[in-house]
Amino acid sequence: MDTSNKPTVGVLSSGSWGTALVKILCENLDTVHWWVRDDYVKGCLQNEKRNPKYLSTIEFDPNKLHLSTDINQIVEASDILVNVIPSIYQKESFEKVTVSMEGKMIYSSVKGIIPSEMKSVGSYLHDTFGIPYDFLGNISGPCHAEEVALEKLSYLTISAQNLSKAKVFADLLDCKFINTTTTDDIWGTEYAAVLKNVYSIACGIAHGLSFGDNFQSILMSNAIREIELFLNALYPMDRDISKSAYLGDLLVTGYSYFSRNRTFGVMIGKGYTVKSAMLEMNMVAEGYYGSDGLNQMVKDNKLKMPIFKAVHDILYREKNPIEIFKKLSDHLD
């Protein structure tokens, strides 16, 4: 790709998915601006060409990386910002931003709800910093960071209200192992991404309780219907729920052993407490926060979503997973 006159791109986060996105962008850009967690990570990327904490098999060309532990440097240098900061750290991270974000396109790949605000990332950035919705977008899967590291063919959907903007960014991601598509469904893709993590926890709980593949398939079939019900109630538009950004992302997150939300659910099903599961994983399971963040919306709209309710009851009301899933099994078809 000819990189002349291409927008500058900054990635916010040096976690596994942030690292994977930088790898993808390095396929098409001469320079990727990257906000990393600390000087240790920065030093390892510069000297050892690897992220020491996540996807350390990826070897980077340090000459392509503009690394900084100062978020303001990366924000100022970038036309497009890729927000991959975990939901629980969104507020404290963006409160450090003192430079202008005006005119910058911000794509979220967080797939969570900000716990202290009970808002999606897009809503938080709009309400708090006045970012127009026309400058907010999302990155959806199905796409696991671990498979990006292995350069296995993966798919991304880029959403923005302005499809020409989405296409510009999609072209920067499209490469030999990434296929991209675009949509203007910014709300549907954002909330579907949050919900699929909740249902991935449900799949994990079922596996931890020794339910078989037959039950898992019924669980997933009902889960996509619950997602469709939620989206149609809150953000109605003409959308095909079978598209990869909805059903595809749900399937890979619910079935793959790479899924941290599924892993979290498996641990809950096996008897771990929420706290102990989180400590052992040492990674953020966004579905945990998403479950509570969306619960009030589900209640307010009087939506019948038994799988969603089951997960929330187990995680936040400390209900017994065995009893809850036994009751749940009678409500699925």
Phi, psi and omega in degrees: 000137175286117185269359178292139180063018175274149178295150175278144185234134176239134179254127181256102178129139177244027174284192186294315183286325174298318178296318179296318180294324176296319177302315180298312183295328179294343176292332188239349183238148177284332180220134173239125177276134190219117174274117183248163190295313186205176183292333178295312178298316179301315181296319179294321178293323180286319188262326182251355176066022183219152169277118186289345187253333184220138176046051186289356175283342180285127176256121181261155170268107183303335180292343179266355187250126167258101186261143176204146173266001178257110183300329182294325178298319183287318179300314183295327185278350192247139170277324178241131177250133177252109186268108181238017181290128178307147187304324183289345179250003182301309187297310182294331180286311183286339175292344177277348183283118180247346178274162183289139173254009182298132177081000180266135176277128183242117178256127178263137171231036187276316176062042180208176177248136179287112190302316184289341183251341186055042180229155171289164181299317180299315180296320179297313181295323178292310185289324186271320186247000177070024178290120179298147180299336178291347179250017178240140179210182182223156172243120181242159179272208012282125183195111176267139181303321183297325179283330173298317179301326180272359182058037172279140184304126183224167187229137178232142173248127180255125181244140175199151178297326177262108185294334178292325176293317179299320181294321179301313181288321179302321180295331178285340181263335183294124180207191186297338180238009177230123171256140183235155172218168183231158176206157175261009182275073184291325181282318180298315180291324181293312183284329175298323179293324177292313183295321183297333176289326176295316181288333174294322175298319178301317179297320179295317178300315179301316179295318179297332178271004177073024169291152184266185182297326180299315179293321180301320181293320177295320179301314181291322178299318178287328181296317181293330176290324177293320177298315180298319178300314180298310183296319180292328181286320186260325182224068184293133172195171179280098180230150177259104185294346179278355180294160187298329181292341181252284182294317182299315180294322177299314184297312183292325180287328181280330186258334190281141175287349175282345186287118180290329178291319176297316179300317177301315179297319178302317180295319177298317179297330181274359174111000176294148168282163178303314182298314182293324178295318180295319180295320182288325180289322184057028176217158182275124172264099188299333181298332178298311180286325179297323180301313180285324182296327182262352186301317181293324178296320178296316180294313183300327181265004176052048182271134178272100183227077187299324180291314177304313181298320180299314179297315180297319179298321180290316186282324188247344178245006176055037176285153182289120182303321181297313181293318181296316182286333175294317178292319181300321184300337179278349183255358182261153178215000000 
